[in-house]
Amino acid sequence: MLNMKHSQFLIVLFAAAGALQLSCSGGNDEASETTFDIDFNLPASIDAEAESEVTFSVKNGKSPLTSDIMMFTSSSGISKNCGIVESSASSFTVKLAKGLESGQYTVYMKRNDRKKSFGSTYLNIVKAVESEIDESTTVWGVVTSGDQGIPGVVVSDGILVTTTDDNGIYQLASEKKWGYVFISIPSGYEVPSEGVIPQFHHYLRGSAKDVERSDFELVKVSGQDSHKMFFLGDMHLANRTGDRTQFTRFTDDWNKYMDNHKTEKMYAMSLGDMTWDIYWYSNGYEFPQYLDEINSKVSGIQVFHTMGNHDNDYKALNDFDAEITYVKSICPKYYSFNIGKIHYIVLDDIDCSAYDGSESRNYTKSFSQEQLDWLEKDLAYVSKSTPLIITTHAQIFYPDGVSAFKIDHNSSNTAKFFNIVKGYKAHIVTGHTHTIFNVTPEEAAKLGADNIYEHNAGSVCASWWWSGYLTSGVWVSLDGEPGGYSIWDINGTDIKWVYKATGWDESYQFRSYDLNKVSFSMSDVPNMPSNATITASFKRYVDAYPGTANNEVLINIWNWSSKWSLKVTDESGRTLPWTQCVAYDPLHIAALSVKRFNSQSISSVPNFITEKKMPHFFKVKADNADEDLTITVTDEFGNVYTESMSRPKAFNVSDFAK
């Protein structure tokens, strides 16, 4: 057990000055002020040991009587009475009652049958420690596991980065810009959770000058070197288009998968856009509702969150105000943690500095300099031999034609980011696009990135829940990939991944279309208004699939990488040549776009339609309409996925419903 050295951490004496100290001379007691006249400073927070004595400074000589009682009343209405040990014209000391726990309390003074409210405070029940606190320190605390202080734990306020000393104690001369402090959870440990949210961060309550203590408790665990990490892209919950019911189909699938692997260590990371800012206001669906939703459907796993563009407040006028609701409701916007032999990093690349309070959401895809400075400090404690897995919401790269990529990010600070992670093996996992693409280190190197792999990892909601709303059981994204999530298996420093479609098993990795049987025409949308712009927009699908395919087959391999391979053979065993191409996905057109266009109520081109041609499509030409094909896809880990395609193959949307 750590021993107490300085009584200032057992008995708390508060000076009269300070922005967060409250002058507590009012009340609603009917007695005259001369008979119940108390005035003292109640701070925003109190650090004290359980059942210890706490001293308050008196104002204007108006101290309580030793027969008075200080009451701490929680938000649930439970009160604890604390006796006054001694009282003078300058201060008085209270003995904290047994059973008082950390939390927010309303403080009353009680005299006989009368009581007054003196405001509220956060009571922080802490353990005794032995430490010299530097004069410049404003935030400090101890990181423990059981009764043992844990040395070497990285701690940050989002600006400064430090580590705990041999006794597990850290100190920061923090200006408290973001109002929190967080630890980079060390390997071999976990933190407690509130629902799915791991509690690696604590919110601060004092002003920049107030000294605050914030302790962290770690739980030692084993078996982390081998673990699964789930990546959950764009949930977009907003209480619209039946999204909550559809979300249950996803959580049922995920829960079933986790139950089948319950002997393994498992964690999850969101990729942002859990919510949808405009529907915070119009539907009253905000972060508390999202947390209620996921906590009611998923348990027993920690979800580390990444901030998305729609998790920013679109009514804000600057980046800080746009982010602060997320920060106060979910977690810091950037941080790190360790699991096994992997260092995980969460970043925020949505810069809302140009927000004007309108739905225009004029953001840029960029890392702030403050964030890059923090990242450099964080990585100073991470060996170059440690693999990095980094999440950020928006993509760094983007397909540029069939087999090339471009940087789709602020060029100058993205170059700084590349330089900071240079020398590490880094996997960047992103969302935002509602598509899937993979950039290999060889492809990234052509764009100035050293040993970086980007996985743009699809979305849970597919097309913002529209396809499942319009065509029950069909969750399909803009590029034809099915709605779902990524599963990564980490064994030491060896990393493998697979995309799991909601409702399908892991073998479902591609979809084939017999283009002899796929066609779109204006007759598909008899209710579409006669409008030149709308007509032209729909006609692109007619032009893409006019029904004159001449025995071509289209294959959509949504998680394709240049490290994958494709082989197509005909009935005789002859290997057929294939051509990689960009294409619209026919299922997305049929399940979503046709139904969006086929409405008399539209007056302009609908949103959330098939707009993106992506390069993970492949065409092969058969000899005739009846030629059966064998399609074999092999991923970079040697997993083989096969379809025996019997042709002619009908194109029925219902075949893809789950």
Secondary structure as the mmCIF struct_conf table of DSSP 4:
data_model
#
loop_
_struct_conf.conf_type_id
_struct_conf.id
_struct_conf.beg_label_comp_id
_struct_conf.beg_label_asym_id
_struct_conf.beg_label_seq_id
_struct_conf.end_label_comp_id
_struct_conf.end_label_asym_id
_struct_conf.end_label_seq_id
HELX_LH_PP_P HELX_LH_PP_P1 LEU A 2 MET A 4
HELX_RH_3T_P HELX_RH_3T_P1 SER A 7 PHE A 9
TURN_TY1_P TURN_TY1_P1 LEU A 10 LEU A 10
BEND BEND1 ILE A 11 ILE A 11
BEND BEND2 ALA A 16 ALA A 16
TURN_TY1_P TURN_TY1_P2 ALA A 19 LEU A 20
STRN STRN1 LEU A 22 SER A 23
BEND BEND3 GLU A 30 ALA A 31
TURN_TY1_P TURN_TY1_P3 GLU A 33 THR A 35
BEND BEND4 PHE A 36 PHE A 36
STRN STRN2 PHE A 40 PHE A 40
STRN STRN3 ASN A 41 LEU A 42
BEND BEND5 ALA A 44 ALA A 44
STRN STRN4 SER A 45 GLU A 49
TURN_TY1_P TURN_TY1_P4 ALA A 50 GLU A 51
STRN STRN5 GLU A 53 SER A 57
STRN STRN6 VAL A 58 VAL A 58
BEND BEND6 LYS A 59 LYS A 59
TURN_TY1_P TURN_TY1_P5 ASN A 60 GLY A 61
HELX_LH_PP_P HELX_LH_PP_P2 SER A 63 LEU A 65
TURN_TY1_P TURN_TY1_P6 THR A 66 SER A 67
STRN STRN7 ILE A 69 SER A 74
TURN_TY1_P TURN_TY1_P7 SER A 75 SER A 76
BEND BEND7 GLY A 77 GLY A 77
STRN STRN8 SER A 79 SER A 87
BEND BEND8 ALA A 89 SER A 90
STRN STRN9 SER A 91 LYS A 95
HELX_LH_PP_P HELX_LH_PP_P3 LEU A 96 ALA A 97
TURN_TY1_P TURN_TY1_P8 LYS A 98 GLY A 99
BEND BEND9 SER A 102 SER A 102
STRN STRN10 GLY A 103 ARG A 111
TURN_TY1_P TURN_TY1_P9 ASN A 112 ASP A 113
STRN STRN11 ARG A 114 VAL A 126
HELX_LH_PP_P HELX_LH_PP_P4 GLU A 132 ASP A 134
TURN_TY1_P TURN_TY1_P10 GLU A 135 SER A 136
BEND BEND10 THR A 138 THR A 138
STRN STRN12 VAL A 139 SER A 145
TURN_TY1_P TURN_TY1_P11 GLY A 146 ASP A 147
STRN STRN13 GLN A 148 GLY A 149
TURN_TY1_P TURN_TY1_P12 PRO A 151 GLY A 152
STRN STRN14 VAL A 154 SER A 156
BEND BEND11 ASP A 157 ILE A 159
STRN STRN15 VAL A 161 THR A 163
TURN_TY1_P TURN_TY1_P13 ASP A 166 ASN A 167
BEND BEND12 GLY A 168 GLY A 168
STRN STRN16 ILE A 169 LEU A 172
BEND BEND13 LYS A 177 GLY A 179
STRN STRN17 TYR A 180 SER A 184
STRN STRN18 ILE A 185 ILE A 185
HELX_LH_PP_P HELX_LH_PP_P5 PRO A 186 PRO A 186
TURN_TY1_P TURN_TY1_P14 SER A 187 GLY A 188
STRN STRN19 TYR A 189 GLU A 190
STRN STRN20 SER A 193 GLU A 194
TURN_TY1_P TURN_TY1_P15 GLY A 195 VAL A 196
STRN STRN21 ILE A 197 PRO A 198
STRN STRN22 HIS A 201 TYR A 203
BEND BEND14 GLY A 206 GLY A 206
TURN_TY1_P TURN_TY1_P16 ALA A 208 LYS A 209
BEND BEND15 ASP A 210 ASP A 210
STRN STRN23 GLU A 212 ARG A 213
STRN STRN24 PHE A 216 GLU A 217
STRN STRN25 VAL A 219 LYS A 220
TURN_TY1_P TURN_TY1_P17 GLN A 224 ASP A 225
STRN STRN26 SER A 226 LEU A 232
BEND BEND16 ASN A 239 ASN A 239
TURN_TY1_P TURN_TY1_P18 THR A 241 GLY A 242
HELX_RH_AL_P HELX_RH_AL_P1 ASP A 243 ASN A 260
TURN_TY1_P TURN_TY1_P19 HIS A 261 THR A 263
BEND BEND17 GLU A 264 GLU A 264
STRN STRN27 LYS A 265 SER A 270
BEND BEND18 GLY A 272 GLY A 272
BEND BEND19 MET A 274 THR A 275
HELX_RH_AL_P HELX_RH_AL_P2 ASP A 277 SER A 282
BEND BEND20 ASN A 283 ASN A 283
HELX_RH_AL_P HELX_RH_AL_P3 PHE A 287 LYS A 297
BEND BEND21 GLY A 300 GLY A 300
STRN STRN28 VAL A 303 PHE A 304
HELX_RH_3T_P HELX_RH_3T_P2 ASN A 309 ASP A 311
BEND BEND22 ASN A 312 ASN A 312
TURN_TY1_P TURN_TY1_P20 TYR A 314 LYS A 315
BEND BEND23 LEU A 317 ASN A 318
HELX_RH_AL_P HELX_RH_AL_P4 ASP A 319 SER A 329
TURN_TY1_P TURN_TY1_P21 ILE A 330 ILE A 330
BEND BEND24 LYS A 333 TYR A 334
STRN STRN29 TYR A 335 ILE A 339
TURN_TY1_P TURN_TY1_P22 GLY A 340 LYS A 341
STRN STRN30 ILE A 342 VAL A 346
STRN STRN31 ILE A 350 ASP A 351
TURN_TY1_P TURN_TY1_P23 SER A 353 ALA A 354
BEND BEND25 GLY A 357 SER A 358
TURN_TY1_P TURN_TY1_P24 GLU A 359 SER A 360
STRN STRN32 THR A 364 LYS A 365
HELX_RH_AL_P HELX_RH_AL_P5 GLN A 369 LEU A 379
TURN_TY1_P TURN_TY1_P25 ALA A 380 TYR A 381
BEND BEND26 VAL A 382 VAL A 382
TURN_TY1_P TURN_TY1_P26 LYS A 384 SER A 385
BEND BEND27 THR A 386 THR A 386
STRN STRN33 LEU A 388 THR A 391
BEND BEND28 HIS A 393 ALA A 394
BEND BEND29 ILE A 396 ILE A 396
STRN STRN34 PHE A 397 PRO A 399
BEND BEND30 GLY A 401 SER A 403
STRN STRN35 PHE A 405 ILE A 407
BEND BEND31 HIS A 409 HIS A 409
HELX_RH_AL_P HELX_RH_AL_P6 SER A 411 VAL A 421
TURN_TY1_P TURN_TY1_P27 LYS A 422 GLY A 423
BEND BEND32 TYR A 424 TYR A 424
STRN STRN36 ALA A 426 THR A 430
BEND BEND33 HIS A 432 THR A 435
STRN STRN37 ILE A 436 VAL A 439
HELX_RH_AL_P HELX_RH_AL_P7 PRO A 441 ALA A 445
TURN_TY1_P TURN_TY1_P28 LYS A 446 GLY A 448
BEND BEND34 ASP A 450 ASN A 451
STRN STRN38 ILE A 452 ALA A 457
BEND BEND35 VAL A 460 CYS A 461
TURN_TY1_P TURN_TY1_P29 ALA A 462 TRP A 465
HELX_RH_AL_P HELX_RH_AL_P8 TRP A 466 LEU A 470
BEND BEND36 THR A 471 THR A 471
TURN_TY1_P TURN_TY1_P30 SER A 472 GLY A 473
STRN STRN39 VAL A 476 VAL A 476
TURN_TY1_P TURN_TY1_P31 LEU A 478 ASP A 479
BEND BEND37 GLY A 480 GLY A 480
HELX_LH_PP_P HELX_LH_PP_P6 GLU A 481 GLU A 481
STRN STRN40 PRO A 482 PRO A 482
BEND BEND38 GLY A 483 GLY A 483
STRN STRN41 GLY A 484 ASN A 491
TURN_TY1_P TURN_TY1_P32 GLY A 492 THR A 493
STRN STRN42 ASP A 494 ALA A 501
TURN_TY1_P TURN_TY1_P33 THR A 502 GLY A 503
BEND BEND39 TRP A 504 TRP A 504
TURN_TY1_P TURN_TY1_P34 GLU A 506 SER A 507
STRN STRN43 ARG A 511 ASP A 514
HELX_RH_3T_P HELX_RH_3T_P3 LEU A 515 LYS A 517
HELX_RH_3T_P HELX_RH_3T_P4 MET A 522 ASP A 524
TURN_TY1_P TURN_TY1_P35 PRO A 526 ASN A 527
BEND BEND40 MET A 528 MET A 528
HELX_RH_AL_P HELX_RH_AL_P9 ALA A 532 ALA A 544
BEND BEND41 GLY A 547 GLY A 547
BEND BEND42 ASN A 550 ASN A 551
STRN STRN44 GLU A 552 ASN A 556
TURN_TY1_P TURN_TY1_P36 TRP A 558 ASN A 559
TURN_TY1_P TURN_TY1_P37 SER A 562 LYS A 563
STRN STRN45 SER A 565 ASP A 570
TURN_TY1_P TURN_TY1_P38 GLU A 571 SER A 572
HELX_LH_PP_P HELX_LH_PP_P7 ARG A 574 ARG A 574
STRN STRN46 THR A 575 LEU A 576
HELX_LH_PP_P HELX_LH_PP_P8 PRO A 577 PRO A 577
STRN STRN47 TRP A 578 ALA A 583
HELX_RH_AL_P HELX_RH_AL_P10 PRO A 586 HIS A 588
HELX_RH_PI_P HELX_RH_PI_P1 ILE A 589 SER A 593
HELX_RH_AL_P HELX_RH_AL_P11 VAL A 594 PHE A 597
BEND BEND43 ASN A 598 ASN A 598
TURN_TY1_P TURN_TY1_P39 GLN A 600 SER A 601
BEND BEND44 SER A 603 SER A 604
HELX_LH_PP_P HELX_LH_PP_P9 VAL A 605 PRO A 606
BEND BEND45 ASN A 607 THR A 610
STRN STRN48 MET A 614 LYS A 621
BEND BEND46 ASP A 623 ASN A 624
TURN_TY1_P TURN_TY1_P40 ALA A 625 ASP A 626
STRN STRN49 LEU A 629 THR A 634
TURN_TY1_P TURN_TY1_P41 GLU A 636 PHE A 637
BEND BEND47 GLY A 638 GLY A 638
STRN STRN50 VAL A 640 MET A 645
BEND BEND48 ARG A 647 PRO A 648
HELX_RH_3T_P HELX_RH_3T_P5 VAL A 653 PHE A 656
#
